[in-house]
Amino acid sequence: MSTKKDKFLAKDKKFMRIALNLARSRKGLTGENPSVGCLIVKNDNIISIGQTGYNGRPHAEKNAIDNSFQNLNGAKMYVTLEPCNHYGKTPPCTKSIVKSGIKEVFYSINDIDNKVKGKSFKILRKKKIKVRRGLLKKEALNLYESYILNREKNLPFVTAKIATSKNNLIYSKGIKRITNQTSNKLSHYLRLKNDAIMISGKTLNIDNPKLNCRLKGFENFSPKRVILDKDLKIKLDSYIVKTTKKKNTIIFHHSNNILKIKKLKKKQIILVKSQINKKNKFDLKIVLKKLFMLGVRNLIVEGGDELTKNMLKNNLVNEFYLFKSPKTLSKKNDHVIFTSNDILKNKYKIKSKIYKDLAKDNITIYKRKNV
């Protein structure tokens, strides 16, 4: 029995948790739109499900309605985010819900978009549809943390990662990989869940990375490649340049090398001439704002020590993954030490830990304290 303290029944929570899991599974793959999960239930049985389409359309509610083979008269809908109620590139979901015959709608939180926020409640109620808001609100707010930041700040949600040895090195000449296969798979999963991946031109020229997702079956979901290359020193025979497709590579620069610019443009690379500060470095917040304008909503940074430190120091990282290997690397060769531990300690709090086995990689996930 429901109470004033908890107005939702256990079965309502069960159905919404399934909807939230549907949304989580597609998070990062829906372009500029948030990932939404939707369930349609009749006589306490799930009769249809829907998720936001890849790249953002169709919406989850429309997919769930279209996926049903049963009559929806009198059914209930459980959806993780307030249904849209305005005409854009698609008709409003509220119109599809009204037309379907659904008689009760549960959703977790209001959409932060001012075109939608709170209006669906009134529209649906006016059409004699019962509407209940706030079901598993806390879980939904956690799920939509990045979407809320996108809308409030006009910035991408930034995840950064770095791998260090036991003795705090991120690079030692002659060593290609610090962490194990499990950590490697998690790294590629993070690439899958982000629109774009950003590194420095220095890292590109040293490592010649692929910056793609190599999880089996998800190769086509590789993120856009973003390179910070102030003087356009990128090697034209690098893997990134050779594999550029239309709009999948963005280079920020501050160069007047007309010949190099012409060659890169011919490869269909997006070139963005960006401001530099008094220290002769990019203004990273301006870089992030420009990426947002280019459609990037979730960005992973896989930079070296300098880029990582600058991002952390300037409060531009929302979530940070520290991969710690049990290996000890040599300091006799050329090497790079990770120097951001104090910044993590002062500006970030531990969100969670993966593994606590000294014989395996330990992964600590940090979250910015003022987020």
C-alpha positions, 0 to 999 in steps of 0.5 A: 500500500502506498503512503504519504512518504512514498506515493509510488507502488513497488510495481511502479518502481520496478517498471521505471527501473527497467525504463531507466536501464533502457535509457542508460544502455543508449546514453551517449549514442543519441546525439544532441538529444537525451537518451530516454527509456520508455515502457508501456504496461497493460494489466501489469504486463509489459507490452512494449518498450522504446528507446531514443533512436541512435543520433536522437530520433525517433523519441523513445515514446514514439518508438514504444507506441509504434513497437506495440502489437496490442491495443493501447487503450487504458495502458500505462506509460513509464518514461524517464524524462518528461515527454516533448510537447512541441513541434521540432524535427518530429511531432510532439510525443504528447500528441502520440500519447493522446492519440494512442489511448494511453490513460496514465503516464509516469515520468521521473523528472521534468525536462530542463528544456524551457520549450518542454519544462512542465508543460506536458503535465498540463497538456496530458491532464487536459486530455484526461490522462492521469500524470504522475511525476517524480518516480525514482527522481534521484536515479533519473537526476543522476542519469541526466547529470550530463544532459542537465549540464549541457542545457544549463552551461552550453558545455559538453560533459567532460570525462577525463582518464589517465593510466599510471604505473605503481610509481606514478608514471604515465609514460616510459620509453619502450612501454606501449601499454601500462594497464591490463585488458580489462582496463583497456576494454573499459577505456573503449567503453568510455569512447563508445559512450562519448561523442568525441575524444580529445588529445593534444597534437603532441600526443598524436605525433608521439603515439600515432593513436587510432582514437576509435572504439574497438569493442566488437560490434561497436566499431561504427560508434567511434567518437569524433576525433578532436586534436589541440594542435596550436602550431599545426604540427600534426603529421600528415601521414598519421593514422588520424589524417589518413582515416579522416571522414567528413566531419569526424575530425576537428583540429583546433589551431592558431597557425597561419600555415596556409599550405598545411591548412589547405592540405588538411581541409582537402582531407575534410578536416574541420579546422577551428582557429582558436584564441590563445591566452597569455601563456601561449596556450588555448583557452580550454573553456572556449574550446569546449564552448565551440565543441558544444556548438559543433554538436558535442555533448559528451567529451572524453579527454585522453591527454598527456600530463599537461593537458590533463592537468590544465583541464583539472586545474581549470575545473573543466573535468566533470568526472575523472577515471584514474587507472592505476597499474601494479607495474613499476616502470623504469625512470632510467628511460625518457618518462613522464610523471603524473602530476595532478594527484594534489589537484584530484585530492583538493578539487575532487571526491571519490565517486566509486572504486573498481577493484581493490586487488594489488595484483590487478589494475585499480580504477578510481572514479572521481567527481568534481566537488562543486558539481 
